[in-house]
Amino acid sequence: MSFAIGSSVKSLVLGVDTGGTFTDFVTFDGERLRFHKELSTPHNPCESILRGIHTLGLTPQELYLVHGSTVATNAILERKGVKTLFVTNRGMEDLLRIGRQTRPRLYDLCPPMPPAWVKQEDCFGISGRVNAAGTLIEPIQNADLEQLGDVANGYVSVAICTLFSFLNKEQEQAAADALPEGLFVSQSHEVLAEYREFERAVTTFLNAYVGPLVQQYLLRLADAISPENADQNLFVMHSAGGLMDVDEAGRNAIKMVLSGPAGGLVAARAVGEQLVEPGLITFDMGGTSTDVSLLDGSARITTEGHIAGLPVAMPMLDIHTIGAGGGSIAWRDEAGLLQVGPESAGSDPGPACYDQGGTQPTVTDANVVLGRIPESVKLAGNIPIDAAKAGQSVTELGKQFNMDMLEMAQGIVRVAEENMAGALRVVSVQRGHDPKSFALLCFGGAGGLHACALAEALDIFKIILPVASGAFSALGMLAGQRQCDVSQTRRIGLDDKHAADESECIFSQLEERARQRMPGLQITIERTADVRYRGQGFHLTIPYTNNMDALATQFIHTHTDAYGHTLDQPIEIITLRLRAIAETAQVCLPELSPATSHPKPSDYSGTVEAGRIPHYRREALRPGHKITGPTLILEDTATLWLAADWQLAVSPHGHLILTRQNEEIAP
């Protein structure tokens, strides 16, 4: 498995993934990897990062740091962005509030109205209109621009989205020029030059809503890490799995909504290549949430992502997230049923077993009660476990169900695992994939505790616990490459004799935009196109070729595979997409020395659930070792519960390969 870093960076690289509960660190000094965890500090994520750097004994100015951040995501989910003015065409001021009028609960006659993201007084309409051909058919009035400049004085940020700006940016540019200096300005033709005005407006608004917060955060981090060379030493992972510099991240904060989870998927793809396992279902369970995805040779990119119930049309890795993590709180609902999550105890006060003020039972507390997390270990390497507090919290909830402590803990774990199994089915069974033909790649601090149960629920026979499983997304930061995605909507009929020439002209413009964002780098270009039958409301994204007949044939085959039929309709391109990827140096995981003797348990515990079982330290395991469950595999950043009927082997690079007994083990 190779991990990509910049070709001209310093020798010490650091990947940092800031999550809702823990901040994970992975360092590579040219010879070995080191892993570390710190409790996150949501009020100021820089604190946990700098504390971790200090604990690792690193000098900030000597680092090449790649970061996955939840600053943008949390600000959106918690609705704590800056005061933002939404500017659009006159008559379209209610665009964000009306939306698509879709109903998440189709048969609910009185659906609750979600809180509006913008008030009516925070929307401003300007004159002028561009038609569907990109022609300005109504001039912009100077009086409107002057009034806009006065109104904007009371705001921190401005989002500008006018009709057909992806064809003609004149109206948006005039509005931006009329604004006072010092405002954060987000223009839709720069953020997302694509059709569908609602999705484009939402993406532009959210970018403006969180942009100043992300800029301030990254500037603080850059000042602490490398005040003079932040553009060379600090990079951020975006939702499509690539890296962008601090300046672009500040201007395009909306690209960071899946910043952390994307790192895990990038690393998973690298592990799959190393183990020659192209078919993977990934399961990333952290303290606050669980992220799942499916890799069938490569990771799927979508432009139909959502956050906080709003569509985000930026390219992003196709990751499904649910509110189920180690810190998810167990509770009794109004119907008397046991629920787990989505509310999380987070890092403060955390689960009851942290002994930091938390009293509500969580999945982590249930695992402590069941003995899957021994009291002798320290979570994240430095947080002691208080088994008595965990037992007390679970016992109190059990009284509401007339269950004893053990029964309640088992119930919490079963409900949490069913929630997570449901998420795994969404990305596999519900999309036509048979889980049996995939391996389950588990990571995250809590992923290994539930791996065997989830594999059994989906009838999967192989599990992979990769190197650095507890800080895997941070490891994935080192696998990211400098990457830029740009797009342009333009309807081009494949039967048009000028289709190839027009497409090539647009791709040339897109390539120039990409090179401007990645100056001085050697880049590789990938081209794709969104194609549909004329009149369809959806499209398929396929690799682009300038042979229109070949492109049409490829689309027909793809459409048939996806939907089982073809249409007797003309075919057209809707959007052209270009991805630029920079050539980078590689960091390679070394092979481990083979085992010379059978591993010895580091400890035993009288596990409530399974009796007296052995513990093994993961760092003591080597290629050639085989262990049969039930047992515990412990490391500073994660714990693996190896259930009965499962056997473990070690790959040459240290990945743990779990198979059901009587199944062939192929590390």
ABEGO torsion letter per residue (X at the ends): XBBBBBAABBABBBBBBBBAABBBBBBBAGABBBBBBBBBBAABAAAAAAAAAAAAGBBAAABBBBBBBAAAAAAAAAGABBBBBBBBBBGAAAAAAAEAGBBABAABABBBBBBBABBAAABBBBBEBBBAAGBBABBBBAAAAAAAAAAAAABABBBBBBBGAAABAAAAAAAAAABBBGBBBBBAAAABBBBGAAAAAAAAAAAAAAAAAAAAAAAAAAAAABAAAAAAABBBBBAAGBBBBAAAAAABAAAAAAAAAAAAAAAAAAAAAAAGBABBBBBBBBAABBBBBBBBGBBBBBAABBBGGBBBABBBBBBBBBBBBAABBBBBBAAGBBBBOABBAEAOAEBAAAGAGBABBBAAAAAAAAGABBAABBBGGABBBBAAAAAAAAAAAAAAAGBBAAAAAAAAAAAAAAAAAAAAAAABAAAGBBAAABBBBBBEAAAAAAAAAAAAAAGBABBBBBBGAAAAAAAAAAABBBBBBBBBBBBBBAABAAAAAAAAAAAAAAAAAAAAABBGBBBBBBBBBBBBBBGBABBBBBBBBABAAAAAAAAAAAAAAAAGBBBBBBBBBABBBBBBBBBBBBBBBBBBBBBABBBBBABBBBBAAAEBBBBBBAAABBBGBBBBOBBBBBBAABBBBBBBGBBBBBBAAGBBBBBBBGBBBBX
